[in-house]
Amino acid sequence: RLLPAGDLGKSQPFFKHMERRESMALVLLATAWGLAAADIARPLIDIGGGAALRRAHRVGMVGGHGCDFAAGYVFVGGRCQRAQEVGAPPELLDIPGFKFGVATSAFQVEGGTREGGRGASIWDTFQALPGRVENGEDADVACDHFHRWEEDVALLAELGVDYYRMSIAWPRVMPDGYKLNAEGLAFYHRLFDRLQLLGIEPMVTLYHWDLPQVLEDLGGWRNKTLIVPAFANYAKEMFIEFGAKVKRWSTFNEPATFVFIASDLGIHAPGRCSHRERCPEGDSLREPLLITHSVLVAHARAVEQLRKLDTKGGTCEGCLVGMVNCIKYTAPMNESLSADWQAAQWRMESELGIWTDPLYFGDYPASVVEAAGDRLPSFSLEEKRLLKGSTDYFGLNLYTAQFASSRFARPNSADKGVMATSALELEGDLGDFISQYREGEPVGVPGPTGWLFAAPGAMRNTLNWVANRYGRHVEIIVTEAGCAEPLREDGRVLDDQYRIAFTYEYLRAAAQARLLDGVNVTGFVVWSLMDNFEWNSGYTPRFGLVRVEFADGLQRLPKVSFGWFRRLIAQARLAEEQRLSNADELPSLAATAAEPPRAVRVALFVTLALAGVVLLAVRKERRVGSVAGRGTQPQTREPLLSPDLPHQEITAI
């Protein structure tokens, strides 16, 4: 229609013959539909393939700046400097509203296991078994936080944190799993009241692995019919009891750890697996997947209870809830092989996506469903409805990384156990090759715990993987990152330079994900406030910013890292105050980096599309009016062609 008569055979630019309004309208329409299509298709693109991981893989894992990390040196300003002297990463100071915290958990620090009406947990039972905990240690006293909580809260105040991430001990508030214990409730009320007085926000986990033993005796997490209503009831009572004082909740901490390490490898409570020399009973191939299903449905039912109470005047008005998950970021062993990218993506989906896809999409990753088959129960339509959107933020625990090399093309039956590595070994099926070394080079700087290599690139890459998969508007809080300190030959146990460098680099990686990649990461929580009972490793690994003298009266001794982190928080607060005091300051990149919520994006698409339609309608109306008026209105427009041109040329044109 736009080409002049007689010139259909000539090649001419399409927009050359369009009026400006038509051009603009088509551009607006194409933009709107393109953005909308991309937004709708994003969760569906390359689910299970290696390309998704390629997009998230911003930095390499092997190599580095060459600075003496163990001595606390990081690469800043073009040279190696001690992180202790540098203070906060420069990128961090450009992020408005970023929050800091430290973490503990009830069983690891409280002690008082036979006081205040507390009942037994599965870890009380497990730690009493010979050989289950290193050096035969137990958490009967632990850090004695049950009696010394005021001293510990004073340390939090001195540190200046925004968050104190902690957990409620289910057997302390409900010794039999159901009936409330007034003494246990009173303990947490005192703690929350003091935190509130000091302006420290409690970030509370409902389940950090200490299931009441009486529920385990009835099947525990393997018994969905029992455990789902029991957990939902426990959650509801906690929301009612503490909802006015606690506004940020998480249902579970690292379900992958307490499910697969406990019921596949059998080295955590309750200690079930297929290896009979280690576990008297259990099924490493089936039980972890049954428990996975129970945990996710229990999460959905607990969130359902919170939503009912999150109303105007409700006992949990304004409460936010999520789930805290962990992952070893997995990179391909050979970045030139598509199969290795697929193997690495499979690990991300089967170790993290298995827990988080249901919270955002309402179901497991397709790759996991295909691999697990009938071993993984399906969600009912009602369960899918409750799961989808059942989280207000993404809690990420990130410590280290690993490499994956594919031994086969997918799909393959070796994936059938999902994460059930010990079951696959029993059947002689090794699956992919997983290692923390590539061509002799470690995935990061080795630490004292064997598995924990300092790999800050894993932080930035994982944050991007999460944001790419679930949306860049999703709020992510790094709910745990930390390390144990290598033993020093000089005996200076408080001079933990390695921890300072570790925390500096992981914080910087999180800040880079926010500033450079547009990931909506809003906070960073260090594990841990103080040395504590590290599960089956006992008291040997020391992750705390504060040293606890377990053999000398449980004295608290702040380490060098404690003072450094305190100064870093103060430095970030000062930068925030200066930013707020400057009314003329332009918005920083960090303020605009996060993707707007989906509702805002949809509104943008609709607005663009409507603008295009309106422009076309106006153009059509004017064209119709112009044609209708040609017979009666005189033509006053100046001729476009010179009257001096020959008639033949005018006709041709």
N, C-alpha and C positions, 0 to 999 in steps of 0.2 A: 504493500500500500504506500510505503514511503518513497519508493523509487519512481522517478518521473517516467511518464509514458515514453516508450521507444528506447529506454536505456536499460531495460531488464538484463541485457547481455553484458553490461559493463560491470566491472568489479569496483564497488565504491564502499567506503567505510559506513557501517550501519548507522552510527550516531551522527554522521555528517548531515543527514536529512531529517534528524529529529529536532524538535524544539527543546529548549532547555528544560521545560517542565516535564516533558515525556522522558527525557534522559534521566532526570533526577528521580522521577517516580519509579522507573524500572530499577535504578540502582538501589533505592530504598527497599523495594520489594525483594530484590535478589538478596540483599544483605540480611533482611529480616528472616526470610525462609532459610537461608544458609546457616545463620546462627542458630535458629530454632532446631534445624535438622541435626546440626552438630551437637547441640545440647542434649537432644533426645537420644542420639546414638552413642554418646560418649561412654555410658556404662556398658554398652554392648560390644564396643570395638575391641577386638583382640583379647577378649577374656580368655585366659588360658594360653595365649601365645607369648612369644618372646619379645614382640615389639613393645608391649606395655612396659616391660622392665627397661628396655632401651630408652624410652622417653623419660623415665625417672632417674636413670643412671647419669647424674650430673658430674660426678667426680670419680676418679679411679681409686682403687683400694690399696694397691701395692706401691711402695715408694714413699715419698714425703719430702719434707723440707731439709732433712738431714741434721736437724738440731738435736741436742741431747735431751730427749723427752724425759728419760728417767730422772734427770737432774732438774727438771722443771722448765726447760727451755722450749719456747715456741717461736714461730717465724712471724715477726711483726715488723712492719716498716722496712721491709727489704733485708732484715738481718735477724739472727737468733737473739732472743732476749728472754730473761726469766719471766714467766707468767706472773709470778708474785709481785714483780716490780711494775709490770705493764698495767695491771688492774683489769678493767673490763675490756672485752674485745671492742674495737671501734664500731663495728657494725651494730653491736647491741645498743649503743647509746643513741642510735637513730630510730629506735622502735618505740613508739608511744604506748604507754599502758602495759608494758611487759611485766609479768609477775614472777616472783621467785619463791621457792619453798624447799623444805626438806621433808623426809619421809621416815616412818617406822611402821611396824605392824604389831598388833597386840601380843601374839604369842612370842615374838622375838624380843620384846623389851619388858613386858609387864611383870612377869613372875607372879607370885601370889596365886599359884595354881590351885591351892587348897584353902584359899581364904575368900571371905566375902560371899560365900554361898556359890562359888563357881563350881560348875560340873566338869567332868573329864572331857577332853577332846581327843580326836584320833591321834594328834601328835603327842599327847601325854602317854598314850598307849604305845605308839611306835617307838618313841625315844627310849622306852624301858626295855626294848628287845635288844639282846646282845648283838653288837657289831653294826647296829643301824646308824649310829651317830659316831663321828670321829672322836676318839679318846674316851668314848663312853659318856660324853657330856650330855647335859639336859638343860631345859629352860625352866626348871622349877622356880628359880630365883631370877635368872636372866639379868637384866639391868635393874631390876626391882623398881621399875617405873610405877608400879601399883602403889608403892609407898613414897617414892621420890619424885612424883610427877610435878610438884611445884618447882623443884630445882631444875627439872628439864624444861618446863615452860619458861622459866627465867632465861635459860640459854636461847630459846627461840626468840624471846624479846630482844636479847642482846644482839642476836644475829640480824634482826630486822626483817625477817621473812614476811611475805604476804600470806603464804599457805603453810599449814601444817597438815601434811597428808598422813593419815593414821587409819587404824581399823578398830571396829568394835568386835570384841570376842563373843561370838554367839553363845558359847557355854557359860560365859560370865553373866549375861543378861537373861538367858533362858537355859538353865542347867539341864533340863530334860528335853530341850529343843522346842518347847511350846510355852511353858508357864514363865511369866516375868519374875525376875529376882530383884527386889527393891534395892538391895545393897549394891548389886552390879550397876543398876541404873544410876544410883546416886554417885558412884565413882565417875561415870562419864559426864553427868551433869556438872559436877565440880570442875572437871577438866574443861568442858565447853564454856562454862561461865568465865573462867580465868582467861581463856583464849579471846573470848569476846571483849573482855575488859581491856585487853592489850591490843586489840585491833588486828588480831591474827585470825584468818579465816580457816576453819577446819575443813579439810577435804577428806570425807569419811568413806571408807570401804566397808561394806557389809560382810564380805567373806574373803578373808585372807588365809584360807586353808585349814582353819581350826573347827572342823565339823564336830558337833557334840557326839561323843562316842555312842550314846544311846541310839542315835539315828543311824550311825554306821552299822550297829548290830542288827538293824532291820533292813539292811541293804544299801543304805546311804544313797549316793548319787546314782547307783545302778538301778535303784527302784524309783522310777519316774512317778508312779502313782503316789508314793509316800513323800518324796523329797520336794516336788514342785509346790504343792500346797503348804508344806512346812516352811519352805523358804519364803514364799509369798506372805505368809502370816508373820514370820519374823521381820521381814522388810516393812510391812505395814505398821507393826508395833513400833519399830524404830523411827519411821517417818512421823508417826503420831507423837511419840515421846520427845524426839529431838528436832523435829522439823522447824521449830521456831529459832533454833540456834545453829543448825547445820543446813546450809543452802546448796552445797555441792556434794553429791553422792556418787559413788560407783558401786555397782552390784557385786562385781567380782574382780579380784586381782589375778592377772595372768592365769586364766583357766587352762591354757595350753600346758603350763608347768604342773599344776596340781592334777591335771587329768592324765597327761601322757607320761610324765616322769613317775607319777605315783602308780599308774595302772598299766603302763607298758613296760617301763624299765623296773618298776617296783622299788625304787630307792627313796621315795617319799611316802608319807603316810597316805593311805593305810597299808601300802606295800604289797600290791597284788601284781602278778605278772605270770607269764608262761614258763619262766625259768624256775624249775622246781628246786634247784640248789639255792635259790635266793628267796623264792616266794612259795609258801605252802599251797596257795590257791590263786586263781586269777586266769584271765585269758587276754593276752596282750593284743590279739588281733581284733577282738570284738568289744570288750568292755570299754576301752577308751572312747569308741564311737557312740556307744549307748550313753555314757556319761556326758559326752559332748552335747548330745541332744537334750538330756535332762537339764543341763546347766543353761542352755540357751532358752528353753521354754520357761525355766525358773526366772531367768532375767526378765523375760517378757511379762510374766505375771507380776513380778515385783514392780516393774515400771507402771503397769496398769494400776496398781495400788497407789503409787505416787501421784499419777495424773488425777486420780479421784480426789486426792487431798490438796492438790495444787490449784485451789480456787480462791476467789476473793474471801478472805477470812478463814481459809482452810488451814489446817495445822502444818501443812508443808507448802504454803503459798510462796511462790517464787523459787521453788527448789529446782535444781538441775540434776540430771542423772546421766550416767554413762557406764561404760565397762572399760577396764584397763587391760590392755593386751600387750604381749611382748613378741619380739621377733629378733632373730639373728638375720640381719640383712644378708641376702644371698646374691652374690655376683657370679657371672659365668666364669668357669675355669679358663676357657679359651674364648675371648671376645669375638673372634672371627668365625665361630661356629654357631649357627642358628640353633642347633640342638642343645648346646649348653645354655643359651639364653632361655630356651623353653624349660630346661631343667631347673634353672634358677627361678624362673617365674612360677613354676610348679611348687617350689618350696615356699615362696611368698604366699601363694594361694592356700596351700594345705596347712601352713603353720599360722598364718594370720587371717587370710581371707575366710577360712572356715568359721572363724568367730565373728568377723566384722561384716562380711557380706549380708548375713541374715539381719543385722541391725539396720542396714541401709536399703537393702533390696528385698528383704523378706525371705530369702532362701540361701542355701549353700552355693558356693561356686560350682558351675557346671562340671568343671574338671574333677572336683572332689566327689560329686554325686556319681559320676561315671566310674571313678576309681574304686569307691567304697561299695558300690552296689547295694545289695540288701542288708549289708552290715550296718549301714547308717539309716536310721529311721527317717521317714519323711515327715515334714510338718503338715499339720492339718491346715485348712483354709483359715480357720480362726487363729491358729498359732502364727501363720504368716502375716496376718493382718496386725496382730499385736507386736510382732517383731519389727516389721518395717517402720522405721522412724522412731525406734525405741531408745534413742540416745541423743542427748543434747550436746555432747562434745566427744571427741576421740581422745582417750587416754593411751599414751604410747610409752612403754618401757623399752628402752633401746640401750644395749650395752656393747654389742660387738657384731662381727660379721663372719661370713664363711663363703666358700666357693662351691659350685656345683658343676659336675661334669656328667653328661648324659651317657649311659651305657646302652641305650636303645632308643628307637623312635616311638613317639607317643601317638595314640594311646597304647598303654602296655599294662599287663596284669601286675607288674611289679609295683604299681602305684596303689594296689588294692588296699594296703594297710594304712593309707594316708600317712600318718606319722608313726605307725607301729613298727619301729625299726627292729626291735628285738624279736618280734614275731616273724618278720621277714627273714631275719638271720637264722631262726630256727628252721625255716622251710628252705634254707639254702638260696634264697633270692635276695641279692644284695641291693637291688635298685640302683639309683644314681650314686656316683662317687662324690662324697661330701668331705671337704677338708678345709682347714684354716691355713693351708699352705698352697702356693702355686709356684711351681718350678723352684722350690726351695725357699721362696720368699713368704714370710707370714702375711696374713691379711691386715695386720696392724702391729703396733708395738707390743711385744709380749709383756704380760703382767704376772703377778705371783700366783694367780688362781688357775693357771693352765688353760682354761677355755676363754678367758676374758682378755682379748687383744684390743688395745686401744685403736679404734678405727673410726675417727670422727667423720670420714666421708660417708660411712654407713648412716649417720644421722641425717644428713642432708638428702641422701638418696631415698631413704625410707619415708621421710616426710613428703617428698615429691610423689612417691608411689601411692601413698595414702590420699594425697590431694588429687592426683590424677584420677584415681578410681572412684572416689566418693564426692568430689567437688571441692573446688578451691575455697568455697565459702565455709566449709566445715571447720569448726574451731578444734584445733589440736593442742593438747597440753602434753609436754614431755613429763610424764608422771614419775619416771625413774630414769636416772643415768648416774653411774658412779663406778668406783673401782676400789679394790683392796690395795693397800700400800705394800710395796716390796719390803722385806725385812732389811734393815740397815745394819751393816757391820759395826758402825760407830756407836750404835745404841741410841741414836737420836730418834726415838720413836715418834716424836711429835712433829718432826720436820718433814712433812709429807709432800715434797715437791712434785713427785709423780702425780699425785691426786690433783694438785693445782693445775698442772699442764693438761691432764685428762679433762678436767671440768672446763677449763678455758677453751680447749679445742671443740668439745661437744657443744658448748654454748655458742661458740662462733659459728659452727655448722648450722645450728638451729636458726641463728640470726640471719645467716646467708640465705637459708631457705625462705625466710620471710621477706627479706629485702630484695633479693635478686630473682627469686622464683615465684613470688606471690603466694606462698603457702601461709595459711592463716594460723600460724603457731603463736600462741598468746602467753605461754608460761613454761617454766623449766623447774623441775623439782629434783633435788639431789638425793640420792640414796647413799648414805643415810645420815640422820642427825648424829647418831652415836654408834659405836661398835655394839654389836648385838649377837644373838644366837642365829647363826646362818644355817639353819635347818640341819641336814645330815653332815654338814662340814663343821658343826659345832662353833666354837669361838675362835678358831684359827684365822679365818679371813677377817680382816678389820676394815669395814667399809665406812666408818664414821668420820665426820668432821670433828667429833669429840672422842677422845680415847676414854674407854672405861677400864679401870684396873680391876679385872675380875678376881684377881688373886690378892687384892689389897683394898678391901672395903668398898669396892664399886665406885671409887673416886672418879669424878668427871674431870678430864683434862683437855681443854680445847687445843686442837692441833693448829699448826701454822695455816692450814687450809681454812680453818674456821675464821681466823682474822682476815684472810684474803677475801673470802666470800662475803664477809660483812662489809668490807670496803667496796667491793664490786657492787653490792646492792645499793650502798649509799651513793656511789658514783652514778648509777643508773637513775636513782631518785633525783639527784641534783640536775641531771640532764633533762629529766621530765619537768621539773619545776621551772627551769630556764625556758623550756619550750612553751609551757603554759603561760609564762609571764610575758612572752613576746607575742602580743596580739597581732602584729603585722606579719608574722612568720607564715610562709607558704606551707601547705600540707606536705609532709615528708613523703617519700616513696613508700615507706612502711604503712602510712595511713591509708594509702590507696591501693596497696598491693593485693589485698585479699579480694577474691571474686565476690560480687554481691550475691545475696541470697537468691534462690531460684525464682521466688515470686517477683523480685525486682528484675531479673533477667527476662522473665516471660513478659512483664509489663513493657520492657524495652522493645522486645520483638514485635508485640502487638502495636505499639506506638509507631514504629518504623513502617509496619505494613499498612496501617491506617493512613499514615501520611502519604504513602505511595498511592493508595487508592484515591484519596482526596485530590491529589494533584492530577491524576488521570481523569477523574470525574470533571474537575474544573476545566481541563483542556478540552474534553469532549463537548461540554456544554457551550464553551466559547466557539468551537468549530461549528456546532450545529446552528448556533445563533448567527454566526457569520454567513453561513450558506443560506439560511432563511431570509436574511436581510439583503442579499445581493440584488434582488429584483427591484427594490424600492429605494435603497440608499445610494446616493452618489458615491463614486469611488474617488476619494480625495488622497489616497496614499500615493506617494511619489513612485514613479516607475523604477523597477529594480535594474532595468537594462537601458542602456543609452539609445535614444531614438536614431542616433547616427549609424548604428550597426546595420549591416545588410540584412534584408528579410530572411535570407537563407540561414544566416548565423543565428538569428533569433529563433527560428523554427527548430534548429538543431539543439540549441540550448534548452 
